[in-house]
Amino acid sequence: MRRIVGRVGVAALAIAGLSFAMPAGLATSARPAPAAGAVCKAWSGFHPPYGGQLDGVAAFSPCDVWVSGYAGSHTLLLRWNGRDWAAVPGGEVAFHEVGDGQPTVIAGTSDRDIWVVTSIGQRPVIEHWNGKRFTRVASPAPSGAQLTRVYAISAVSPDDAWAVGIYTVPYGTPPVSSSTLTMTEHWNGHAWTQVPGANPGSSGVYGGADNELMSVAAVSASDAWAVGAYLDQTTDHRVTLTEHWNGHVWTQVPSPNAAFTNQLNAVSADSARDAWAVGWYNGLPDQALTEHWNGRTWRIVASPNPGQEGARPSAGLSAVTALSPRDAWAAGAYPAGGGGRALLQHWNGTSWTQVPVPHAGKASNWDSFLGLSAPSPSDICAVGSSTASSGIPQQTLVLHHG
């Protein structure tokens, strides 16, 4: 199965209350959300196609949805204001070239407190939106870092946010390769600072250390989760990594594995006793990995694998959002029809079930969801891309459920 990382059509397709579309024909300035009492419409797909891939989404209401990604070598930063899509002006993130197609992630607490992060060269670029304009905010590089990447960001308030990812340092004497270490940074309202995190994967017979954090979910000043994976060099297995912030330090918390190769791509929590982490494991073929935190332990929970590779089921998950113990959503992709289909799943407190999603483009296209945001149980927004067999993202995907 194709790995899910970070990624003429018709204006829209709709089934079962879902709107699925490729935004385009975008205005060149971001208009504000409609004033109170004004007519507001959730995104329903009445726009022509727009090329590229959407990696992140921050939805504050049906009338205020921000999405981020890239098209070619340039970042995309777009906003739905209840009437139309518009490109958000200003800032290096909005207009700089990213070169190697690095994901652009987004998070915020309101339309006056939004963070957008991408990478240019060897370093991340972090910018903040205050409701009027973008401002670049310095991000300290870990000591000795060769390359630094921010893969996720989560904000509790304007003076409390976390960013996570990786950085590399030389390995060996003289250096023959690199070690990859987790990176955690905290925003206190004035500056980003490095905070030490766990790095259980050490160097060994297979080379330098290999640790990564792919997602972070902050619930409060004393409760945050970060997830990813690391290489256990004693077994040569890639295993899940879950780290918890208690207000003072990051510590590794044991998490289960389903096979020799495991990966957590996303985490979301709505309380200290309810969190979800999702990703994939190599079950020959890859299969969805869904884990739940009940306040004491992480455990694997069965979830749909609607795809088929050979005679075995297959799927992978890239995003998750937890609303309550009886309401959570996960998104990703699965192989089908010679290509791939976008995958949306819902947790009702008892089990995960697949929610039907239409397919964009040719049957051989690989559709996938990479980001989720849900400001309320009746307002779910998923984003991603439809990619041709060449591997180049062709159409941005935006789905609204509610």
C-alpha positions in Angstrom: 0.0 0.0 0.0 1.2 3.5 -0.7 2.5 5.2 2.4 0.4 8.1 3.6 2.6 11.0 4.6 1.9 14.3 5.8 -0.5 15.1 1.0 -11.6 18.5 -14.6 -13.3 18.0 -13.1 -16.5 18.3 -11.3 -17.3 21.1 -8.9 -18.6 18.7 -6.3 -20.0 15.3 -5.5 -22.5 14.8 -2.7 -23.7 11.7 -0.9 -25.2 11.0 2.5 -24.9 14.7 3.6 -21.3 15.0 2.5 -19.8 17.7 0.2 -16.6 16.7 -1.6 -14.9 19.2 -3.8 -11.7 20.7 -5.2 -11.5 24.5 -4.4 -10.3 26.8 -7.1 -10.8 30.0 -8.9 -9.7 31.6 -5.7 -9.9 35.2 -4.9 -6.6 37.0 -4.1 -7.5 38.4 -0.7 -9.0 36.9 2.4 -12.4 38.5 3.2 -13.5 38.2 6.9 -16.2 35.7 8.0 -19.7 37.0 7.7 -20.9 39.3 10.5 -23.4 38.0 13.0 -26.8 37.6 11.4 -25.4 37.5 7.9 -26.2 34.5 5.6 -23.5 31.9 6.1 -23.2 28.7 4.1 -21.0 25.7 4.8 -18.6 24.7 2.0 -20.6 22.8 -0.6 -18.2 22.7 -3.5 -19.4 25.3 -6.0 -16.0 26.1 -7.3 -13.8 24.8 -10.2 -10.8 22.5 -9.5 -7.6 23.8 -8.0 -4.4 21.8 -8.2 -2.1 20.8 -5.3 -2.3 19.0 -2.0 -3.8 20.1 1.3 -2.1 18.9 4.5 -3.8 20.8 7.3 -7.1 22.3 8.3 -8.3 24.6 11.1 -12.1 25.0 11.1 -13.6 27.4 13.6 -17.2 27.2 12.2 -18.9 26.2 9.0 -18.3 29.8 7.8 -14.6 30.0 8.8 -12.3 27.2 7.6 -8.6 27.6 6.9 -6.6 25.0 4.9 -2.9 24.7 4.1 -0.8 22.7 1.7 1.2 23.2 -1.4 0.9 23.4 -5.2 4.0 22.6 -7.2 6.8 24.3 -5.3 4.6 26.9 -3.5 2.6 26.8 -0.4 -1.2 27.1 -0.4 -3.0 29.0 2.4 -6.7 29.3 1.7 -9.8 30.4 3.7 -13.5 29.6 3.3 -15.5 32.6 4.7 -19.1 31.3 4.3 -19.3 32.7 0.7 -16.2 31.7 -1.2 -12.6 30.5 -1.0 -9.8 33.1 -0.9 -6.0 33.0 -0.7 -4.8 34.6 2.5 -2.3 37.4 1.8 1.0 38.1 3.5 3.9 36.4 5.1 6.6 34.1 3.9 4.6 31.0 4.4 1.9 32.2 2.0 4.3 33.1 -0.8 7.7 31.5 -0.4 8.7 28.5 -2.4 9.0 25.3 -0.4 11.1 23.5 -3.1 10.8 19.9 -2.0 7.1 19.8 -1.3 7.2 19.9 2.5 3.9 19.7 4.3 2.3 23.0 5.5 0.5 22.5 8.8 -1.9 24.9 10.5 -3.5 25.2 13.9 -5.1 27.9 16.0 -7.6 28.9 18.7 -9.5 31.5 16.7 -9.4 33.5 13.5 -7.2 35.9 15.4 -4.7 33.3 16.6 -3.5 31.0 13.9 -0.1 29.3 13.4 1.2 28.1 10.0 4.4 26.1 9.6 6.3 24.8 6.6 10.0 24.2 5.8 12.3 26.1 3.5 15.7 24.5 3.0 16.9 22.9 6.2 14.8 24.9 8.7 11.1 25.4 9.5 9.4 28.7 8.9 6.8 29.5 11.6 4.3 32.4 11.1 1.5 33.7 13.2 -1.8 35.4 12.1 -3.3 38.0 14.5 -6.5 38.6 12.5 -4.9 41.2 10.2 -1.5 40.0 9.0 1.2 37.3 9.2 4.3 37.8 11.3 7.3 35.5 11.1 8.3 34.2 14.6 11.8 32.9 15.3 12.2 29.2 15.9 15.3 28.1 17.7 17.3 25.2 16.1 18.5 22.5 18.5 22.3 22.6 19.1 24.2 20.9 16.4 21.2 20.3 14.2 21.8 19.7 10.5 18.2 19.6 9.5 15.0 20.5 11.4 11.4 19.8 10.5 8.2 20.7 12.3 5.4 18.2 11.4 2.6 19.4 13.7 1.4 22.2 15.9 -1.3 22.5 18.5 -2.5 25.5 20.5 -4.4 25.7 23.8 -4.5 29.5 24.0 -2.6 32.5 22.6 0.2 32.0 25.1 0.3 28.2 25.1 1.2 26.2 22.0 3.3 23.2 21.1 5.2 22.3 17.9 6.8 18.8 17.3 8.9 17.2 14.7 12.5 16.0 14.2 16.1 17.2 13.9 19.2 15.4 12.7 22.8 15.4 14.0 25.9 13.8 12.7 26.5 10.2 13.7 29.9 8.5 13.9 33.5 9.6 14.2 34.1 10.8 11.6 30.4 11.3 10.7 29.2 8.6 8.4 25.4 9.2 8.7 22.9 11.0 10.9 20.9 10.4 14.0 17.3 11.5 14.0 15.9 12.9 17.2 12.5 14.2 18.4 12.0 17.9 18.6 9.5 19.7 20.9 9.1 23.4 21.1 6.8 25.5 23.3 5.2 28.9 22.8 4.6 31.0 25.9 3.1 34.1 24.3 6.4 35.7 23.6 8.9 33.2 22.2 9.4 29.6 21.0 11.8 27.6 23.2 13.2 24.1 23.0 11.9 21.6 25.6 13.6 18.2 25.9 11.6 15.2 24.8 12.0 11.4 25.0 14.3 9.7 22.5 14.0 6.0 23.2 15.6 4.9 19.9 19.4 4.9 20.3 22.2 4.3 17.8 23.4 0.7 17.3 24.3 -1.9 14.8 21.9 -0.4 12.2 23.4 3.1 12.4 22.3 6.3 14.0 19.3 6.7 16.2 15.9 7.1 14.5 13.1 8.8 16.5 10.3 11.0 15.2 7.2 12.9 16.4 4.5 13.4 13.8 1.6 14.9 15.7 0.8 16.8 18.9 -2.4 17.5 20.8 -2.5 20.0 23.6 -5.5 19.8 26.0 -4.3 22.2 28.8 -1.1 23.7 30.2 -0.5 20.4 32.0 -1.8 17.9 29.5 -0.5 17.3 26.0 0.3 14.2 23.8 2.8 13.8 21.1 3.1 10.6 18.9 5.3 9.1 16.2 7.6 6.1 16.1 11.2 5.0 16.7 13.6 2.2 15.6 14.3 -0.3 18.4 17.8 -1.3 17.4 17.7 -4.3 19.8 15.0 -5.9 17.7 15.2 -3.9 14.4 11.5 -3.2 14.8 9.9 0.2 14.2 7.6 0.7 17.1 5.0 3.3 18.3 6.1 6.3 20.3 3.7 8.2 22.6 4.9 11.0 24.8 3.0 12.9 27.5 3.5 16.5 28.9 2.4 16.9 32.5 3.2 20.6 32.8 6.8 20.0 33.7 8.4 17.3 31.5 7.8 15.1 28.5 7.9 11.4 29.3 7.5 8.3 27.2 4.3 6.3 27.9 4.1 2.7 26.8 2.0 2.1 23.7 1.2 -1.2 22.0 2.3 -2.4 18.6 0.6 -4.6 16.1 3.5 -5.9 14.0 7.2 -5.4 13.3 6.7 -2.1 11.7 4.3 0.5 13.3 3.7 4.2 12.8 1.5 6.7 14.6 0.7 9.7 12.4 -1.8 11.7 14.4 -3.2 12.2 17.9 -6.2 14.1 19.4 -7.5 14.4 22.9 -10.6 15.9 24.4 -9.8 15.2 28.0 -7.2 13.6 30.3 -9.1 10.3 30.0 -10.0 10.3 26.3 -7.4 10.4 23.5 -6.9 8.7 20.1 -3.8 8.0 18.1 -3.9 6.6 14.5 -1.5 5.5 11.9 -0.6 2.2 10.2 1.2 -1.1 10.7 2.8 -3.5 8.3 0.5 -6.5 8.4 1.5 -7.5 4.9 -0.1 -5.4 3.6 -0.3 -2.2 5.6 -3.3 -1.9 7.8 -4.9 0.8 9.9 -3.6 1.3 13.5 -6.0 2.9 16.0 -5.1 3.3 19.6 -7.1 4.7 22.5 -6.0 6.3 25.9 -8.5 5.8 28.7 -6.6 7.7 31.4 -4.4 4.7 32.4 -3.2 2.8 29.3 -3.1 2.9 25.5 -4.7 -0.1 23.8 -5.4 -1.0 20.2 -9.0 -0.8 19.0 -10.2 -2.5 15.8 -11.0 -0.2 12.9 -12.0 -0.8 9.3 -9.6 -1.8 6.6 -11.8 -1.6 3.5 -9.0 -1.9 0.9 -7.6 -5.0 -0.6 -4.1 -6.0 -1.5 -4.0 -9.5 -2.7 -6.5 -11.3 -0.5 -5.8 -9.2 2.6 -7.5 -6.1 3.9 -5.6 -2.8 3.9 -5.8 0.9 4.9 -3.8 3.6 6.6 -4.8 6.6 8.8 -3.3 10.1 8.7 -5.6 12.2 10.9 -7.9 12.0 13.9 -10.1 14.3 15.9 -11.7 13.5 19.3 -14.8 15.3 20.3 -16.1 13.2 23.2 -15.9 9.6 24.5 -18.7 8.8 22.0 -17.6 10.9 19.1 -14.3 10.8 17.2 -13.3 10.8 13.6 -10.3 9.4 11.7 -9.2 9.8 8.1 -6.7 8.4 5.6 -6.8 6.2 2.6 -7.0 2.6 1.3 -6.1 0.8 -2.0 -8.9 0.2 -4.5 -9.6 0.1 -8.2 -5.9 0.2 -9.2 -5.5 3.4 -7.2 -6.6 4.6 -3.8 -9.7 5.9 -2.1 -10.1 8.5 0.7 -11.1 7.0 4.0 -13.3 8.5 6.7 -14.2 6.7 9.9 -16.4 7.5 12.9 -16.3 6.3 16.5 -19.7 6.2 18.3 -18.4 5.1 21.7 -18.6 1.4 20.8 -16.9 0.8 17.4 -15.3 2.5 14.4 -17.3 2.4 11.1 -16.5 3.6 7.7 -18.4 6.7 6.3 -18.9 6.6 2.5 -16.8 9.1 0.6 -16.9 9.6 -3.2 -13.8 9.3 -5.4 -12.3 12.2 -7.4 -10.6 11.9 -10.8 -9.7 8.7 -12.6 -10.1 5.3 -11.1 -6.3 5.0 -11.0 -5.9 8.2 -8.9 -4.9 7.9 -5.3 -7.2 9.9 -3.1 -6.2 10.5 0.5 -7.2 12.6 3.5 -4.3 14.1 5.4 -6.0 16.5 7.8 -9.1 16.8 10.0 -10.8 19.5 12.0 -14.1 19.4 13.9 -15.2 22.5 15.9 -18.4 20.7 16.8 -20.1 17.2 16.2 -22.1 18.7 13.3 -19.1 20.4 11.6 -16.4 18.0 10.4 -13.9 19.1 7.7 -11.4 16.8 6.0 -8.7 17.8 3.5 -6.2 16.0 1.3 -5.5 15.4 -2.4 -6.2 13.3 -5.5 -2.8 12.1 -6.9 -2.2 10.7 -10.4 -0.3 7.5 -11.0 2.7 9.7 -11.7 2.8 10.6 -8.0 2.1 14.3 -8.5 -0.8 15.8 -6.5 -3.4 17.1 -9.0 -6.4 18.2 -7.1 -7.0 19.5 -3.6 -9.8 17.7 -1.7 -12.1 19.3 0.8 -14.9 17.4 2.4 -17.5 18.9 4.8 -19.7 16.7 6.9 -22.5 18.1 9.0 
